[in-house]
Amino acid sequence: MFFVNFFLILPLVTLIHEAGHVLTARLFGGKIKFCIGTGETLFNIGSLEVKKKYFMEGWCQYDSLTYNKTWAHISIYLAGSGFNLFVILLLNYLITTQFLPATLFFYQFAYFSIYFIFFSLFPYRNDEGKPSDGMAVYDVLRYGKAKDPID
């Protein structure tokens, strides 16, 4: 189960999280680039870049928002965790209605999603000084402007 968690569930949770950022940034007219993983680039599909260590982290970079307002930036930063939460609730609904079976896979998916949400919203900067989503929201609220967390 460790390999399933590490190489399938965690990247899937990351992809859903990044999709939240991407779709919300596009909703506000932003040009985006996003990545799953670290290390050397394996391949690109449109604005998605998949790295060699695809099972570790991800990021979304956006530029040129049509609605360049504080609330738009905050919405983009919170959208990743929002998507993770939505998928957890959807899966739980589908399990309680017996549309999906109650398997260890779905429980592990929910566990990793909650873990991802917590560490995404916890305000901190990594060793390279890049903010978590929670820290990026704090920065936008404190300084009144958004800074791209990748730059």
C-alpha positions as CSV (number, residue, x, y, z in Angstrom):
1,M,0.0,0.0,0.0
2,F,3.0,2.3,0.6
3,F,3.8,2.3,-3.1
4,V,0.2,2.9,-4.1
5,N,0.1,5.9,-1.7
6,F,3.4,7.3,-2.6
7,F,3.3,6.9,-6.4
8,L,-0.4,7.1,-7.2
9,I,-2.5,8.7,-4.5
10,L,-0.1,11.5,-3.5
11,P,0.5,12.6,-7.1
12,L,-3.3,12.5,-7.7
13,V,-4.0,14.6,-4.7
14,T,-1.3,17.1,-5.9
15,L,-2.8,17.2,-9.4
16,I,-6.2,18.0,-8.0
17,H,-4.8,20.7,-5.7
18,E,-2.9,22.3,-8.6
19,A,-6.0,22.0,-10.8
20,G,-7.8,24.2,-8.3
21,H,-5.2,26.9,-8.6
22,V,-5.1,26.6,-12.4
23,L,-8.8,26.7,-13.0
24,T,-9.3,29.6,-10.7
25,A,-6.4,31.5,-12.2
26,R,-7.9,30.9,-15.6
27,L,-11.3,32.0,-14.3
28,F,-9.7,35.4,-13.5
29,G,-8.1,35.6,-17.0
30,G,-4.6,34.5,-15.9
31,K,-2.0,32.9,-18.0
32,I,-0.7,29.9,-16.2
33,K,2.0,27.4,-16.0
34,F,1.9,24.5,-13.6
35,C,4.1,21.6,-12.6
36,I,3.9,18.3,-10.9
37,G,7.1,17.0,-9.2
38,T,10.7,18.1,-9.0
39,G,13.9,17.4,-10.8
40,E,14.4,17.0,-14.5
41,T,11.4,17.6,-16.9
42,L,10.0,14.4,-18.3
43,F,7.4,15.9,-20.6
44,N,5.1,18.9,-21.2
45,I,1.4,18.8,-22.1
46,G,0.2,22.3,-22.8
47,S,0.9,24.4,-19.7
48,L,1.5,21.3,-17.5
49,E,5.1,20.2,-16.9
50,V,5.7,16.8,-15.4
51,K,9.0,16.3,-13.6
52,K,11.0,13.1,-13.0
53,K,10.1,12.9,-9.3
54,Y,6.4,13.4,-10.1
55,F,5.2,12.2,-6.7
56,M,6.7,15.1,-4.9
57,E,5.1,18.6,-4.7
58,G,3.8,20.8,-7.4
59,W,3.3,24.5,-8.1
60,C,1.2,26.8,-10.2
61,Q,2.5,30.1,-11.6
62,Y,0.1,32.7,-13.0
63,D,0.5,36.0,-14.7
64,S,-1.6,38.8,-16.3
65,L,-4.9,38.5,-14.4
66,T,-7.8,40.3,-16.0
67,Y,-9.2,40.8,-12.5
68,N,-6.0,41.9,-10.7
69,K,-7.6,42.4,-7.3
70,T,-6.6,41.2,-3.8
71,W,-9.6,38.9,-3.6
72,A,-8.8,37.3,-6.9
73,H,-5.3,36.4,-5.7
74,I,-6.6,35.1,-2.4
75,S,-9.1,33.0,-4.3
76,I,-6.4,31.5,-6.4
77,Y,-4.2,30.6,-3.4
78,L,-7.2,29.0,-1.6
79,A,-8.6,27.2,-4.6
80,G,-6.1,24.3,-4.4
81,S,-7.2,23.3,-0.9
82,G,-10.8,24.0,-1.8
83,F,-10.6,21.5,-4.7
84,N,-9.0,18.9,-2.3
85,L,-11.9,19.5,0.2
86,F,-14.5,19.3,-2.5
87,V,-13.1,15.9,-3.8
88,I,-13.0,14.5,-0.2
89,L,-16.7,15.5,0.3
90,L,-17.7,14.1,-3.1
91,L,-15.9,10.8,-2.5
92,N,-17.6,10.5,1.0
93,Y,-21.0,11.2,-0.6
94,L,-20.4,8.6,-3.3
95,I,-19.3,6.1,-0.7
96,T,-22.3,6.7,1.6
97,T,-24.7,6.4,-1.3
98,Q,-22.9,3.1,-2.1
99,F,-22.0,4.3,-5.6
100,L,-18.3,3.7,-4.7
101,P,-17.1,0.9,-2.4
102,A,-15.6,1.8,1.0
103,T,-12.0,0.7,0.3
104,L,-8.7,1.5,1.8
105,F,-7.7,3.4,-1.4
106,F,-10.4,6.0,-0.8
107,Y,-9.7,6.3,2.9
108,Q,-6.0,6.8,2.1
109,F,-6.9,9.4,-0.6
110,A,-9.0,11.3,2.0
111,Y,-6.1,11.1,4.5
112,F,-3.5,12.4,2.1
113,S,-5.9,15.2,0.9
114,I,-6.5,16.4,4.5
115,Y,-2.7,16.3,5.1
116,F,-2.2,18.3,1.9
117,I,-4.8,20.8,2.9
118,F,-3.3,21.3,6.3
119,F,0.3,21.9,5.1
120,S,-0.9,24.0,2.2
121,L,-2.8,26.4,4.4
122,F,-0.3,26.4,7.3
123,P,1.6,29.8,6.8
124,Y,5.3,29.1,6.4
125,R,8.1,29.7,4.0
126,N,10.2,26.8,2.8
127,D,14.0,26.7,2.8
128,E,14.1,28.6,-0.5
129,G,11.8,31.3,0.9
130,K,8.8,30.3,-1.2
131,P,5.5,30.7,0.7
132,S,2.8,28.1,1.3
133,D,-0.7,29.0,0.1
134,G,-1.5,30.1,3.6
135,M,1.6,32.4,3.7
136,A,0.8,33.7,0.3
137,V,-2.7,34.7,1.5
138,Y,-1.2,36.3,4.5
139,D,1.3,38.3,2.3
140,V,-1.5,39.5,0.1
141,L,-3.6,40.6,3.1
142,R,-0.6,42.2,4.9
143,Y,1.1,44.0,2.0
144,G,-2.0,44.6,-0.2
145,K,-0.5,43.0,-3.3
146,A,0.2,39.6,-4.6
147,K,3.7,38.2,-5.3
148,D,4.0,35.2,-7.3
149,P,5.3,32.4,-5.0
150,I,7.5,30.9,-7.7
151,D,9.6,34.1,-8.4
